[in-house]
Amino acid sequence: MVRLVAEYDAAVPVSRKRKKKSGSGRRPPRQPMAPTSSRAPLADAFGELFEYRRKLAEHRTTLAGEAAGAVIDALIMVAPGRSDDDLEDDFCVRYGAALTQFEGGALEDMVNPEGFTHALLAVIDERLHEAVEADADVAVLQRLLTVVAGVLPVPLSESARDLVAEHLDARAAKQVARGRIVTGPVLWARDVYGSRRAVVAPFTSADGPDRWYLWDVDTCGYEVVAVHSGFYPSAESALATWRESVGQAAAGAAALIPVDDAETLGDLLSGEVAGIRIGGENAQQYAEFLRSRRLGRTVREAVRRARGRTSVRLTAADAEVQFAQRLRQIGYHDGTAGDRPDEGPAGADELAAEMADSWSPRDQPALYPFCSPHKVAVTVLHLRDFYKDNFAAELVAVLPEWIRFLAEHTGMAAELTERCLAYASGELQFPGILDDRGRSNPMARVAE
């Protein structure tokens, strides 16, 4: 039977280690077409694979449905004694706990956030129809639907549209579509390195004073991720939590100021939901998986007219050109066109190209040039895992020069630059960035 070797819930870098180029440059000889009869085994193999994937989808749907039923039934029991805000918080916590239980087991038993959300909506729909048929009170179920649908981000919110229209009146449906409203200025802060950001915004509350939502955003990995998010009673308490997480040395004198750059804010809060996860999420991060994305979109829309633009920007393309020039100035040269790249040391252009491509986040010029010890340590791990040993060693050898190049571009203080350089060789392990299997965890919430 054809087995599905692996499925990935996150877009992770795929190794493209340096490979030797063909000396002749000629295409390989064209292979003769296989006889028609050989297509039958291939068709059988695809048929088996299709059947396996169908059964796998059914299996995961069943698992999601069972877990969703337990979550919804528990919420139905506690809903009468909870405010809408408390019920929403409870739902998020249970959602996170349910998704966490699918982690660490067999690949066949993994359920992604999108699949589990669809299962939750299906269970609510089923319970509502059962209540109507039994002529029972549907008020609690309608309230629960309002709460659940109200935290769904795009495109999952579209999946709930028909369900909302069927079971809720026009007023409740409008409330779901609108969601929470930003009630004041959106604020942000950054650490001394510029690689860790806090975004804080006030939102309407259903039962009391406004609540402030915090996104603790880390830009040190291959993805820009919110390593923590959640509601706080005030902007000050949200900032205090962020400062404690970042660490006093990195937090410095960071203070919240109004967001004045919609483009950079969009880079920080860009995640919409799909059937993917980054990988390495814990229960608390899963608890806010839906709500953080829904509120992030609301915040981006609230400040879309902010026309400011950060003064420190650098594209990966510009960094490649400028760093290649720098390497030539300190003695690196490029070989001739006939040289084979895997024979002998790499030249300035190749080293600069791969270093610029390996630094992240490549597509966000306002976030790209910043450097921190955490980011350097993650980059060393990536280089050694991504490239053949000899070429990885060459890249690690020029990493200190890359750090100095970025420090000059951003104006980073000499003391901070030295902290970054301490991790450039990879001999000093940065604490907290590896998971329990010794792999780099992009969702790790570490002190910078």
C-alpha positions in Angstrom: 0.0 0.0 0.0 1.3 3.4 -0.8 1.9 5.4 2.4 1.9 9.1 2.7 5.5 9.7 4.0 4.9 13.1 5.6 2.5 16.0 5.7 3.5 19.4 6.9 1.2 22.0 8.7 3.7 24.8 8.3 5.7 26.2 5.5 9.3 25.4 6.6 12.5 26.1 4.7 13.4 23.2 2.3 17.1 22.4 2.1 18.8 23.6 -1.1 22.4 22.8 -0.2 25.0 23.8 -2.8 25.1 21.3 -5.6 27.7 20.8 -8.2 26.8 22.2 -11.6 27.1 20.1 -14.8 30.4 20.8 -16.5 29.0 20.3 -20.0 25.8 22.2 -19.5 24.1 19.6 -21.8 20.7 18.2 -21.2 20.7 14.5 -20.3 19.7 12.2 -23.2 16.0 11.9 -23.6 14.6 8.7 -22.1 12.4 6.5 -24.3 8.7 6.6 -23.4 7.7 3.7 -21.2 5.3 1.1 -22.8 1.7 1.8 -22.4 1.2 -1.3 -20.3 3.5 0.2 -17.6 1.0 2.9 -16.9 -1.3 0.4 -15.1 0.9 0.0 -12.0 1.3 3.8 -11.9 -2.5 4.2 -12.0 -2.9 1.6 -9.3 -0.4 3.4 -7.1 -2.2 6.8 -7.5 -5.4 5.1 -6.8 -4.1 3.6 -3.6 -2.7 7.0 -2.6 -6.0 8.7 -3.3 -7.8 6.1 -1.2 -5.3 6.4 1.6 -5.7 10.2 1.7 -9.5 9.8 1.7 -9.5 7.5 4.6 -7.0 9.7 6.4 -9.3 12.7 6.0 -12.2 10.7 7.3 -10.2 9.6 10.3 -9.1 13.1 11.1 -12.6 14.4 10.7 -13.9 11.9 13.2 -11.2 12.9 15.7 -12.0 16.6 15.2 -15.7 15.9 15.6 -15.3 14.0 18.9 -13.0 16.7 20.4 -15.3 19.5 19.1 -18.4 17.8 20.7 -16.7 17.7 24.1 -15.7 21.4 23.9 -19.2 22.6 22.8 -21.0 20.4 25.3 -18.8 21.7 28.1 -19.4 25.3 27.1 -23.2 24.7 26.9 -23.0 23.6 30.6 -21.1 26.6 31.8 -22.6 29.3 29.6 -25.6 30.3 31.8 -23.2 31.5 34.6 -20.7 33.3 32.4 -20.6 36.7 30.8 -20.0 37.0 27.1 -16.4 38.0 27.6 -15.8 35.1 30.1 -17.5 32.7 27.7 -15.2 33.8 24.9 -12.1 33.5 27.0 -13.3 30.0 28.1 -13.9 29.0 24.5 -10.4 30.1 23.5 -8.7 28.2 26.4 -10.6 25.0 25.5 -9.8 25.5 21.8 -6.1 25.7 22.7 -6.2 22.7 24.9 -8.0 20.6 22.3 -5.5 21.5 19.6 -2.6 20.8 21.9 -3.8 17.2 22.5 -3.4 16.5 18.8 0.4 17.4 19.0 3.1 14.8 19.6 1.1 11.8 18.5 1.0 9.9 15.3 0.9 11.9 12.1 -2.4 10.3 11.1 -4.0 11.7 14.3 -3.0 15.3 13.7 -5.9 17.8 13.2 -5.1 21.3 12.0 -6.8 24.5 13.3 -9.0 24.9 10.2 -10.3 21.3 10.4 -11.0 21.6 14.1 -12.8 25.0 13.6 -15.1 23.5 11.0 -15.8 20.6 13.3 -16.8 23.1 16.1 -19.2 24.9 13.7 -20.7 21.5 12.6 -21.3 20.5 16.2 -23.0 23.8 17.0 -25.2 23.4 13.9 -26.1 19.9 14.9 -27.0 20.9 18.5 -29.2 23.8 17.3 -31.1 21.5 15.0 -31.6 18.9 17.7 -32.9 21.6 20.1 -35.3 22.9 17.5 -36.6 19.4 16.8 -37.1 18.8 20.5 -38.8 22.2 20.9 -36.1 23.1 23.5 -34.7 26.5 24.3 -32.0 27.5 21.8 -30.9 30.8 23.5 -27.7 29.3 25.0 -26.7 27.7 21.7 -27.4 30.9 19.8 -25.3 32.8 22.3 -22.5 30.3 21.9 -22.6 30.6 18.2 -22.3 34.3 18.5 -19.3 34.0 20.7 -17.5 31.4 18.5 -18.3 33.0 15.2 -17.3 36.3 16.6 -13.6 35.3 17.0 -13.1 33.6 13.6 -10.7 35.3 11.3 -10.8 35.3 7.5 -11.4 32.9 5.8 -13.0 30.9 8.6 -15.4 33.7 9.2 -16.8 33.1 5.7 -17.4 29.4 6.6 -19.7 30.5 9.5 -21.7 33.0 7.4 -24.5 30.6 6.4 -24.7 29.1 9.8 -25.0 32.6 11.4 -27.7 33.6 8.8 -29.7 30.4 9.5 -29.7 30.5 13.3 -29.3 34.2 14.4 -31.4 37.2 13.9 -30.2 40.2 11.9 -28.9 42.1 15.0 -26.8 39.2 16.2 -25.5 38.5 12.7 -24.4 42.1 12.4 -22.6 41.8 15.8 -20.8 38.7 14.6 -19.7 40.4 11.4 -18.5 43.5 13.1 -16.7 41.9 16.0 -14.9 43.9 18.6 -14.2 47.6 17.8 -10.9 49.4 18.5 -11.8 52.2 20.9 -8.6 54.2 21.1 -5.1 54.6 19.6 -3.1 51.5 18.7 0.2 51.6 20.5 3.5 49.8 20.0 7.0 49.4 21.5 10.3 47.8 20.5 13.2 46.4 22.3 16.7 47.8 22.1 17.6 45.4 19.2 14.5 46.2 17.1 13.8 42.5 16.6 11.0 42.2 19.3 7.9 44.3 19.2 4.8 44.8 21.3 1.5 45.9 19.8 -1.3 46.9 22.1 -4.8 48.1 21.3 -8.0 48.7 23.3 -11.2 46.9 22.3 -14.8 47.1 23.3 -16.0 44.7 26.0 -19.4 43.1 26.1 -19.7 43.3 29.9 -17.5 46.1 31.3 -14.6 48.4 30.6 -12.5 48.2 27.5 -9.9 45.4 27.4 -6.4 45.8 25.9 -5.0 43.1 23.6 -1.3 42.5 23.4 0.7 40.9 20.6 4.3 40.0 21.5 5.9 39.7 18.1 9.2 38.1 17.4 11.0 38.7 14.1 14.0 36.5 14.7 12.9 33.3 13.0 12.0 32.5 9.4 8.5 33.8 10.1 7.3 36.9 11.9 5.2 35.4 14.7 3.3 36.5 17.8 4.9 34.3 20.5 2.3 35.6 22.9 -1.1 37.4 22.7 -4.0 38.0 24.9 -6.3 40.5 26.7 -5.1 42.6 29.6 -7.0 45.1 31.8 -4.8 48.0 30.8 -2.0 49.1 28.4 0.4 49.3 31.3 -0.2 45.7 32.4 0.2 44.5 28.8 3.5 46.4 28.5 4.7 45.1 31.9 4.1 41.5 30.7 5.9 42.1 27.4 8.9 43.7 29.2 9.2 40.8 31.6 9.1 38.3 28.7 11.7 40.2 26.6 14.0 40.7 29.6 15.2 43.8 31.2 18.4 44.0 29.3 16.6 44.0 26.0 13.5 45.9 27.0 15.6 48.9 28.2 13.5 52.0 28.4 10.9 50.8 25.9 7.6 52.6 26.2 4.3 52.5 24.2 3.8 55.1 21.6 1.1 55.5 18.9 1.5 53.5 15.8 2.4 55.8 12.9 3.4 53.3 10.2 0.7 51.1 8.8 3.0 49.2 6.5 5.3 48.0 9.4 2.2 47.2 11.5 0.9 45.0 8.7 4.3 43.2 8.6 4.0 42.5 12.3 0.3 41.4 12.2 0.1 39.9 8.8 -1.1 36.4 9.6 -4.5 35.3 8.4 -5.6 31.8 9.2 -5.5 28.8 6.9 -5.0 25.1 7.4 -1.5 25.6 8.7 0.4 26.1 11.9 3.9 27.4 12.3 5.0 24.4 14.4 6.0 24.4 18.0 2.9 26.2 19.4 2.0 25.6 23.0 -1.5 25.6 24.5 -1.6 29.3 25.3 -0.6 30.2 21.7 -3.2 27.8 20.3 -5.8 29.4 22.7 -5.3 32.7 20.9 -4.8 31.2 17.4 -8.2 32.5 16.1 -8.7 35.6 18.2 -5.3 37.1 17.7 -5.7 36.9 13.9 -9.3 38.3 14.0 -8.3 41.2 16.2 -5.1 41.8 14.2 -7.1 42.4 11.0 -9.3 44.8 13.0 -6.2 46.7 14.2 -4.7 46.9 10.7 -7.9 48.3 9.4 -8.1 50.9 12.2 -4.6 52.3 11.4 -4.6 51.9 7.6 -4.5 55.6 7.1 -1.2 56.0 9.0 1.2 57.2 6.4 4.4 57.2 8.4 7.3 55.0 7.3 10.2 53.8 9.4 13.4 55.4 8.5 15.5 52.3 8.9 14.8 50.0 5.9 16.9 47.5 4.0 15.8 45.0 1.3 17.5 41.7 1.0 18.5 42.6 -2.6 20.2 45.8 -1.5 21.9 44.0 1.4 23.3 41.4 -0.9 24.9 44.0 -3.2 26.3 46.1 -0.3 27.6 43.2 1.6 29.3 41.7 -1.4 31.1 45.1 -1.8 32.1 44.9 1.8 33.5 41.4 1.5 35.6 42.5 -1.5 37.0 45.4 0.6 38.3 43.0 3.2 39.8 40.5 0.7 37.1 38.2 -0.6 37.1 37.8 -4.4 34.9 36.0 -6.9 36.2 33.2 -9.2 36.1 33.2 -12.9 33.1 32.0 -14.8 34.7 28.7 -15.5 35.3 27.8 -11.9 33.1 25.1 -10.3 31.5 26.6 -7.2 32.0 23.5 -5.0 35.8 23.5 -5.6 37.6 25.9 -3.3 36.2 28.7 -1.2 33.1 30.6 -2.3 33.4 34.1 -3.6 32.1 37.4 -2.3 29.0 37.4 -4.5 27.9 33.9 -3.5 28.6 34.4 0.2 26.6 37.7 0.2 23.8 36.2 -1.8 23.3 33.3 0.5 23.8 35.3 3.7 21.2 37.9 2.6 18.8 35.1 1.6 19.3 33.3 4.9 18.6 36.4 7.0 15.0 37.0 7.9 12.4 38.3 7.4 13.4 38.7 3.7 10.2 40.3 2.5 9.8 43.0 5.2 12.5 45.7 4.7 11.4 47.5 7.8 12.1 44.5 10.0 14.9 42.8 8.0 18.0 44.8 9.0 17.7 44.3 12.8 19.9 42.0 14.7 19.8 40.4 18.2 21.6 37.6 19.9 18.5 35.4 19.5 18.4 36.1 15.8 22.1 35.4 15.3 21.9 32.1 17.2 18.9 31.0 15.1 20.7 31.9 11.9 23.7 29.8 12.9 21.5 26.8 13.4 19.8 27.4 10.1 23.1 27.8 8.1 24.4 24.6 9.5 21.2 22.7 8.9 20.6 24.2 5.5 23.9 24.0 3.7 26.6 21.4 3.2 29.2 21.5 6.0 32.0 23.2 4.1 29.8 26.0 2.7 28.0 26.4 6.1 31.4 26.9 7.8 32.2 29.6 5.2 29.0 31.4 5.9 29.4 31.2 9.7 32.9 32.6 9.2 31.5 35.8 7.6 28.6 36.1 9.9 30.5 38.5 12.3 31.1 40.8 9.4 27.4 40.6 8.4 26.5 41.6 12.0 28.8 44.6 11.9 27.3 45.5 8.5 23.8 45.5 9.8 24.8 47.3 13.0 26.2 50.2 11.0 23.0 50.3 8.9 20.7 50.5 11.9 23.0 52.4 14.2 23.0 49.7 16.8 25.1 50.5 19.9 28.6 48.9 20.2 27.6 47.1 23.4 24.6 45.5 21.7 26.7 44.6 18.7 29.1 42.8 20.9 26.3 40.8 22.5 25.3 39.7 19.0 28.8 38.8 18.0 29.1 36.5 21.0 26.7 34.0 19.4 28.1 34.3 15.8 30.3 31.2 16.1 27.6 28.9 17.4 29.8 27.8 20.3 27.6 29.7 22.8 24.1 28.3 22.9 21.3 30.8 23.2 18.9 29.6 26.0 15.4 28.6 25.2 15.3 28.4 21.4 15.3 24.6 21.1 12.4 22.3 21.6 12.5 19.0 23.6 13.9 17.3 20.5 16.8 19.7 20.1 15.3 21.5 17.1 14.9 25.2 16.7 11.4 26.3 17.8 10.2 29.3 15.9 7.4 29.8 18.5 9.7 29.9 21.5 9.1 32.9 23.8 12.6 33.8 25.0 14.3 36.6 26.7 16.4 38.5 24.2 
